[in-house]
């Protein structure tokens, strides 16, 4: 894989490419997004028909939009969907009418406290139509008649989502999920999509222990649909991570799983701590992104969420100010690096059994001390071997060893490899 600086630039270029597309929970915008992601990693695309029962939900009708605008009496488009997909209320019903500004106001959404920004609003499950615009644009509109046009369709179709699988040495799975349902919002959700795609590419260059399944699905209904269609094999999912808000310049935030002490919780917290990155660890709440679906009590999967600034934690959230300039290549590269570091720990975190548990085995006779000669960290590496031997009782993992000893996980894992090679421990 290219150096992180170059990878950050490539991820940012993907964000810029995806940014203009009008995504929603269904429709051609999702398909176009998946087509582009498919240029980076091969995808298996699934189409689930309208009306399909998925847990307590039903797959909704498919929404597509071609054009939308508000035009003044001179024909000038004062609000234009072609300028930004945020300008139309998501899932708007079609409309073609002429009405006064007074009549129109009830269908307009603005941010009075941020008068130059356009808000992101949706009405997925309540039939409605509307426009989103800057407050300063609304303030400048004179009274009069306006042509209102939304060229959209809401009809039976499909919900679309995609998967990419990186095969592992075991069938146990790690889920990496991101949502593909938001229109022109760079941090929420395009940065998460970019990090997920490049993480999948990086893992494909290795031979991971776990099988990694990447889900590119619309938020809430997409995760629920995947869970409903995979209920019989969910038991394979041992760990998981939901990626969102992955590109802003704020420090990283990890939100624990519902369990609170799942292995992924410990691993990510360990990685963030030992690398001394500014970060925050948050407790689980049943509100947020799709971790709340994977962590619902019936499934209770070990799935956490990794963001930089969490949802609704920055003023630009769900507004036109969340544009490609708001996210940085460096921040996305840092998010990607943390994911890679965490999965490297997860992949190597084993429980071992000491095959010579009575007294300390003679390491010198087995050439293990000699193998450390000349290493600048020889004392630390020797100490790691002793810790691994002492805690290899079939109950403690290598992460337990690292946390208890205060040694870097990599040092502990290398020590375990050496001891296994000398047939002093076994998995």
C-alpha positions in Angstrom: 0.0 0.0 0.0 1.2 3.5 -0.7 2.6 5.8 2.1 -0.1 7.2 4.4 0.3 10.7 3.0 -0.5 9.5 -0.5 -3.3 7.2 0.8 -4.9 10.2 2.6 -4.9 12.2 -0.7 -6.4 9.3 -2.5 -9.2 8.9 0.1 -9.9 12.6 -0.1 -10.1 12.4 -3.9 -12.7 9.6 -3.5 -14.7 11.8 -1.1 -14.7 14.6 -3.7 -15.8 12.2 -6.4 -18.7 10.9 -4.4 -19.8 14.2 -3.0 -22.1 15.5 -5.8 -24.2 12.3 -5.9 -27.7 12.4 -4.4 -27.8 9.4 -2.0 -30.8 8.2 0.1 -31.8 5.0 1.8 -32.8 3.6 -1.6 -32.4 4.5 -5.3 -30.0 5.1 -8.1 -27.8 7.4 -6.1 -26.9 4.5 -3.8 -26.2 2.3 -6.9 -24.0 5.0 -8.4 -22.1 5.3 -5.2 -21.5 1.5 -5.0 -20.4 1.5 -8.6 -17.6 3.9 -7.7 -16.6 2.0 -4.5 -16.5 -1.1 -6.7 -13.7 0.4 -8.7 -11.6 0.3 -5.4 -12.8 -3.0 -4.0 -14.9 -5.7 -5.6 -18.4 -5.7 -4.3 -21.3 -8.2 -4.1 -24.4 -6.0 -4.5 -27.7 -7.1 -3.1 -31.2 -5.8 -4.2 -34.0 -6.4 -1.6 -37.5 -5.8 -3.0 -39.9 -3.2 -1.6 -42.3 -4.8 0.9 -39.8 -7.4 2.2 -40.2 -7.9 5.9 -36.9 -7.3 7.7 -37.2 -7.9 11.5 -39.8 -5.4 12.7 -39.4 -3.2 9.6 -40.5 -3.4 5.9 -38.3 -2.4 3.0 -39.8 0.9 1.8 -40.5 2.1 -1.7 -37.6 3.2 -3.8 -37.0 7.0 -4.2 -35.4 8.6 -7.2 -35.1 12.2 -8.2 -34.1 13.8 -11.5 -34.5 17.5 -11.0 -36.0 20.0 -8.5 -36.2 23.8 -8.2 -38.0 26.8 -7.0 -38.2 29.5 -9.7 -39.3 33.1 -9.4 -41.7 34.9 -11.8 -38.8 35.6 -14.2 -37.9 31.9 -14.4 -34.8 32.2 -12.4 -34.1 29.2 -10.2 -33.7 30.6 -6.7 -33.2 27.1 -5.3 -31.8 24.5 -7.5 -31.3 20.8 -6.9 -28.6 20.8 -9.6 -26.5 23.0 -7.4 -26.6 20.7 -4.4 -28.5 17.5 -3.6 -29.1 18.9 -0.1 -31.6 21.4 -1.5 -34.4 18.8 -1.6 -36.0 17.1 1.4 -35.0 13.5 1.2 -37.8 11.2 -0.1 -39.8 14.2 -1.3 -43.0 13.4 -3.1 -43.3 14.8 -6.7 -44.8 18.2 -7.0 -45.5 20.6 -9.8 -47.3 23.8 -8.8 -47.3 27.5 -8.7 -47.8 29.1 -5.2 -47.2 32.2 -3.2 -44.2 32.5 -1.0 -46.6 32.4 2.0 -47.8 29.0 0.9 -44.3 27.8 0.1 -42.8 28.7 3.5 -44.4 25.7 5.2 -42.3 23.5 3.0 -39.0 25.3 3.5 -36.2 24.3 5.9 -33.4 26.7 7.0 -30.9 27.2 9.8 -31.5 30.7 11.2 -28.5 30.4 13.4 -26.2 29.6 10.5 -27.8 31.8 7.7 -25.3 30.8 5.0 -25.6 27.0 5.4 -28.1 24.6 3.9 -29.5 22.0 6.2 -29.9 18.2 5.5 -33.4 17.0 6.2 -35.4 13.9 5.3 -38.9 12.5 5.5 -38.4 8.8 4.8 -41.5 7.3 6.4 -43.9 10.3 6.4 -45.2 11.4 2.9 -44.0 15.0 2.4 -42.2 17.3 0.1 -39.9 20.2 0.8 -36.8 22.2 0.1 -33.8 23.1 2.1 -32.0 26.4 1.6 -29.9 29.0 3.3 -31.7 31.4 5.6 -30.1 34.3 3.7 -31.6 33.0 0.4 -35.0 32.8 2.0 -34.7 36.3 3.5 -33.9 37.7 0.0 -37.0 36.3 -1.6 -39.7 38.8 -2.4 -43.4 38.1 -2.0 -45.0 36.8 -5.2 -45.7 33.6 -7.1 -43.1 30.8 -7.4 -42.9 27.8 -9.7 -42.3 24.7 -7.5 -41.1 21.5 -9.2 -39.8 18.2 -7.8 -39.3 15.6 -10.5 -39.1 12.5 -8.3 -40.6 9.0 -8.1 -41.6 7.0 -5.1 -42.5 3.5 -6.3 -41.9 -0.2 -5.6 -38.3 -1.1 -6.3 -35.4 -2.2 -4.1 -33.2 -1.4 -1.2 -29.6 -1.8 -2.3 -26.5 -2.6 -0.2 -23.2 -4.2 -0.9 -20.6 -6.4 0.8 -16.9 -7.0 0.3 -15.2 -10.0 2.0 -11.5 -10.3 2.8 -11.0 -14.1 3.4 -9.3 -15.0 6.6 -7.6 -18.1 8.0 -10.8 -18.8 10.1 -14.4 -18.3 9.2 -15.0 -16.2 12.3 -15.8 -12.7 11.1 -15.1 -9.0 11.9 -17.8 -6.7 10.5 -16.8 -3.2 9.3 -19.9 -1.1 8.5 -20.5 2.3 7.1 -23.6 4.0 5.8 -24.1 5.1 2.2 -27.5 6.9 2.5 -26.5 10.6 3.0 -26.3 13.0 0.1 -23.6 15.7 -0.1 -22.1 15.3 3.4 -18.3 14.7 3.3 -17.6 13.8 6.9 -20.9 12.1 7.6 -20.7 9.8 5.6 -18.2 9.9 2.8 -15.0 9.9 4.9 -16.2 6.7 6.5 -16.9 5.1 3.1 -13.4 6.1 1.9 -11.6 4.8 5.0 -13.6 1.5 4.8 -12.7 1.0 1.1 -9.0 1.7 1.7 -9.0 -0.5 4.8 -10.4 -3.4 2.8 -7.7 -2.8 0.2 -5.0 -2.9 2.9 -6.3 -6.0 4.5 -6.4 -7.8 1.1 -2.6 -7.4 0.9 -2.2 -9.5 4.0 -3.4 -12.9 5.2 -5.6 -12.0 8.1 -6.6 -14.4 10.8 -10.2 -13.4 10.8 -12.5 -13.0 7.8 -13.4 -9.3 7.4 -16.8 -8.4 6.0 -17.3 -4.8 4.9 -20.9 -3.6 4.7 -21.8 -0.6 2.6 -25.5 -0.1 3.4 -28.0 2.7 4.1 -28.2 3.6 7.7 -30.7 1.8 10.1 -32.8 0.1 7.5 -29.7 -1.3 5.7 -28.2 -2.8 8.8 -31.6 -4.2 9.9 -32.0 -5.7 6.4 -28.5 -7.3 6.6 -29.2 -8.7 10.0 -32.6 -10.1 8.9 -31.0 -11.8 5.9 -28.1 -13.2 7.8 -29.6 -14.1 11.2 -28.5 -17.7 10.9 -24.9 -16.8 10.5 -24.6 -13.8 12.8 -23.0 -16.1 15.4 -19.9 -16.0 13.2 -19.5 -12.3 13.9 -17.0 -12.1 16.7 -16.1 -8.4 16.5 -17.1 -5.3 14.6 -16.6 -1.6 14.0 -18.9 1.0 12.6 -17.1 3.8 10.8 -18.5 7.3 10.5 -17.4 11.0 10.8 -13.9 9.7 9.9 -12.4 12.8 8.3 -12.8 15.9 10.5 -9.8 17.4 12.3 -11.1 16.6 15.8 -9.5 13.9 18.0 -10.7 10.3 17.7 -13.7 9.0 19.7 -14.4 5.3 20.3 -17.8 4.3 21.5 -17.9 1.0 23.3 -20.2 -1.9 22.4 -23.3 -2.6 24.4 -21.3 -5.2 26.3 -18.7 -2.6 27.3 -16.0 -5.1 27.6 -16.0 -6.8 24.2 -12.6 -7.6 22.8 -12.9 -4.9 20.2 -13.5 -2.4 23.0 -10.3 -3.4 24.7 -8.3 -3.5 21.6 -9.2 -0.1 20.2 -8.8 1.5 23.7 -5.4 -0.1 24.0 -4.3 1.1 20.6 -5.5 4.6 21.2 -3.8 4.7 24.6 -0.3 3.3 23.7 0.0 5.5 20.6 -0.8 8.5 22.8 -3.2 9.9 20.2 -5.6 12.5 21.6 -8.8 10.5 22.0 -12.0 9.9 24.0 -13.7 6.7 24.9 -17.5 6.9 25.2 -19.9 4.5 26.8 -22.5 2.8 24.7 -25.9 4.5 24.2 -28.7 3.1 22.0 -28.5 6.2 19.8 -26.0 7.0 17.0 -25.1 4.9 14.0 -25.6 1.3 13.2 -23.8 0.0 16.2 -27.2 0.3 17.9 -28.6 -2.3 15.4 -25.7 -4.8 15.8 -25.8 -4.2 19.6 -29.6 -4.6 20.0 -30.2 -7.1 22.8 -31.3 -10.0 20.6 -28.0 -9.9 18.7 -25.7 -8.2 21.3 -22.7 -8.3 19.0 -19.3 -7.0 20.0 -19.5 -4.0 17.7 -18.2 -0.6 18.6 -18.1 2.7 16.7 -15.1 4.8 15.7 -15.5 8.4 14.7 -13.5 11.6 15.1 -15.9 14.2 16.4 -19.1 12.3 17.1 -22.4 12.9 15.3 -24.0 16.2 16.1 -20.8 17.2 17.9 -19.7 19.8 15.4 -21.7 22.7 14.0 -21.2 21.6 10.4 -23.0 18.3 11.1 -25.9 17.7 8.6 -25.3 20.9 6.8 -23.8 22.1 3.5 -20.7 23.2 5.5 -19.8 19.5 5.8 -18.1 19.6 2.4 -14.8 18.3 1.1 -12.9 21.2 2.6 -14.2 20.2 6.0 -12.4 16.9 5.9 -8.6 16.4 5.6 -6.4 13.7 4.0 -4.3 13.7 7.2 -7.4 13.0 9.5 -8.6 10.2 7.2 -5.2 8.7 7.1 -5.0 8.8 10.9 -8.4 7.1 11.2 -7.3 4.4 8.7 -4.0 3.8 10.6 -5.9 3.3 13.9 -8.2 0.7 12.2 -5.2 -1.1 10.8 -3.4 -1.1 14.1 -6.5 -2.3 16.0 -7.1 -5.1 13.5 -3.4 -6.1 13.7 -3.8 -6.5 17.5 -7.2 -8.3 17.1 -5.8 -10.7 14.5 -2.9 -11.7 16.8 -4.6 -11.7 20.1 -4.5 -15.4 21.2 -4.6 -17.4 24.4 -1.7 -19.8 24.8 -0.9 -22.7 27.1 2.6 -23.0 28.7 3.9 -26.4 27.9 6.6 -26.2 30.6 4.7 -24.5 33.4 6.7 -25.9 36.4 9.4 -23.4 37.0 10.9 -21.1 34.4 12.1 -23.0 31.3 15.7 -22.6 30.2 15.5 -20.1 27.4 19.2 -19.9 26.7 19.4 -23.6 25.9 16.8 -23.1 23.2 18.7 -20.2 21.7 16.0 -17.6 22.7 18.4 -15.3 24.5 20.9 -15.5 21.7 18.2 -14.4 19.3 18.0 -11.1 21.2 21.7 -10.2 20.9 22.3 -6.8 19.5 18.7 -5.7 19.8 18.2 -2.3 21.4 15.1 -3.6 23.1 16.7 -6.9 24.2 15.7 -6.4 27.9 12.1 -5.6 27.0 11.9 -8.5 24.6 13.3 -10.9 27.3 10.8 -9.5 29.8 8.0 -10.1 27.3 9.0 -13.8 27.0 8.8 -14.2 30.7 5.4 -12.5 30.9 4.0 -14.6 28.1 5.3 -17.8 29.8 3.8 -16.8 33.1 0.4 -15.9 31.9 0.0 -18.6 29.2 -2.5 -20.6 31.3 -5.2 -20.8 28.6 -7.1 -18.0 30.3 -5.1 -14.9 29.5 -4.8 -13.4 26.1 -1.8 -11.6 24.7 -3.7 -8.4 25.2 -4.0 -9.3 28.8 -0.3 -9.8 28.9 0.4 -6.4 27.3 -2.0 -4.6 29.6 -0.7 -6.2 32.8 3.0 -5.9 31.9 2.8 -2.5 30.4 4.7 -3.7 27.4 3.7 -2.9 23.7 1.4 -5.5 22.2 3.8 -5.9 19.2 6.6 -6.9 21.6 4.4 -9.4 23.4 3.2 -10.9 20.1 6.8 -11.3 18.8 7.8 -13.0 22.0 4.8 -15.4 21.7 5.9 -16.2 18.2 9.4 -17.1 19.4 8.1 -19.2 22.3 5.7 -21.0 20.0 8.6 -21.7 17.6 10.6 -23.2 20.5 7.5 -25.4 21.4 7.2 -23.8 24.8 3.6 -22.6 24.3 0.7 -23.7 22.1 -2.5 -22.1 21.1 
